[in-house]
């Protein structure tokens, strides 16, 4: 990807995060294939993986994992994607992230602590 201006980076970030929130995995993959960093973060430190996980889009989560997304990269509030998925009750996404090696002790609160708070410890077995 050619060198981008700050305005272009902002536009790209907004596009990618919007795609993640909507579950538009094809556009996310196209952007990554064109050189967008898979772990691009918005102003709050969220990655596309974090937003796709939190929004319940398993297909986008799978695509991002396949393209090398860091399953443990926390946002600016030190929240991990798996803890966010647990908080939202996204069982399938919790399994996908766990199977991809997500650290159950990353972030605050950790996935373990979040699972305990919401009675979902069975998802971490």
Secondary structure as UniProt FT lines:
FT   HELIX           6..22
FT   HELIX           25..33
FT   TURN            34..35
FT   TURN            38..39
FT   TURN            43..44
FT   HELIX           48..55
FT   HELIX           58..66
FT   TURN            67..68
FT   TURN            71..72
FT   TURN            76..77
FT   HELIX           81..87
FT   TURN            88..89
FT   HELIX           91..99
FT   TURN            100..101
FT   TURN            104..105
FT   HELIX           111..117
FT   TURN            118..119
FT   HELIX           121..124
//
